[in-house]
């Protein structure tokens, strides 16, 4: 089955919304930890993400889960996850839904 990159990006976003920071009951997408998802013409997926704190104890687990779940999307050939800390994450990056969930609005 042929996929276009927009369908693949949408599916990657869908699976990213199933990944939760174990310390916060909100998915990593709504937390604002996913900065960029880019699927190229060859169905390779590059993801730029951050963490709520550079010394996050589950950093390796979260990056691995992002990689593995994105790589499992049908049609994706290769996944690269870049862990970045610029710009630094802050609470304003959270979706309104996440802020409501956490009682911040």
C-alpha positions as CSV (number, residue, x, y, z in Angstrom):
1,X,0.0,0.0,0.0
2,X,1.4,3.4,-1.0
3,X,1.4,6.1,1.6
4,X,2.0,9.8,1.1
5,X,4.1,11.7,3.6
6,X,1.2,13.7,5.0
7,X,-0.7,10.4,5.9
8,X,2.5,9.0,7.4
9,X,3.1,12.2,9.4
10,X,-0.5,12.1,10.7
11,X,0.0,8.5,11.8
12,X,3.2,9.3,13.5
13,X,1.5,12.1,15.4
14,X,-1.3,9.7,16.4
15,X,1.2,7.2,17.9
16,X,3.2,10.0,19.6
17,X,-0.1,10.9,21.4
18,X,-0.1,7.4,23.0
19,X,3.2,8.0,24.7
20,X,3.1,9.4,28.2
21,X,5.7,10.8,30.5
22,X,5.4,8.4,33.5
23,X,5.5,11.3,36.0
24,X,2.8,13.4,34.3
25,X,-0.6,12.1,33.2
26,X,-0.5,13.8,29.8
27,X,0.9,12.5,26.5
28,X,4.3,13.8,25.3
29,X,2.7,15.6,22.3
30,X,0.3,17.6,24.3
31,X,3.0,18.3,26.8
32,X,4.9,20.1,24.0
33,X,7.8,17.7,24.0
34,X,7.6,17.0,20.3
35,X,9.1,20.0,18.4
36,X,9.0,18.6,14.9
37,X,8.0,15.5,12.8
38,X,9.2,15.4,9.2
39,X,8.6,12.6,6.8
40,X,10.6,12.9,3.6
41,X,9.9,11.6,0.1
42,X,11.6,8.3,1.0
43,X,9.3,7.7,4.0
44,X,12.2,8.4,6.5
45,X,10.9,10.1,9.6
46,X,13.0,12.7,11.6
47,X,11.6,13.7,15.0
48,X,13.0,16.5,17.1
49,X,11.9,16.3,20.7
50,X,12.9,17.6,24.1
51,X,12.3,16.7,27.8
52,X,10.7,18.6,30.6
53,X,14.2,18.7,32.2
54,X,17.6,17.8,30.9
55,X,18.2,15.3,33.8
56,X,14.9,13.5,33.2
57,X,15.3,10.0,34.7
58,X,13.3,8.4,31.9
59,X,15.0,10.2,29.1
60,X,16.4,7.0,27.4
61,X,13.1,5.2,27.8
62,X,11.1,8.0,26.3
63,X,13.4,8.4,23.3
64,X,13.4,4.7,22.7
65,X,9.6,4.5,22.9
66,X,9.2,7.5,20.5
67,X,11.6,5.7,18.1
68,X,10.1,2.3,18.4
69,X,6.4,3.4,18.1
70,X,7.2,5.7,15.2
71,X,9.2,3.0,13.4
72,X,6.3,0.6,13.7
73,X,4.0,2.9,11.7
74,X,3.3,1.0,8.4
75,X,5.1,2.7,5.6
76,X,7.8,4.4,7.6
77,X,11.3,3.2,6.5
78,X,13.7,4.7,9.0
79,X,13.3,6.9,12.1
80,X,15.8,9.3,13.6
81,X,15.0,10.9,16.9
82,X,17.0,14.0,17.9
83,X,16.9,15.0,21.5
84,X,17.3,18.7,21.7
85,X,17.3,21.2,24.5
86,X,17.0,24.4,22.5
87,X,14.6,26.0,22.8
88,X,14.3,24.9,26.4
89,X,10.9,23.4,27.3
90,X,8.5,25.4,29.5
91,X,4.9,25.0,30.5
92,X,3.7,27.5,27.8
93,X,4.5,24.8,25.2
94,X,1.7,22.5,26.6
95,X,-1.5,22.3,24.7
96,X,-4.5,24.0,26.3
97,X,-6.0,20.5,26.8
98,X,-2.9,19.4,28.8
99,X,-3.0,22.6,30.9
100,X,-6.6,21.9,31.7
101,X,-5.8,18.3,32.6
102,X,-3.2,19.5,35.0
103,X,-5.3,22.2,36.5
104,X,-3.1,25.0,35.2
105,X,-5.9,27.0,33.5
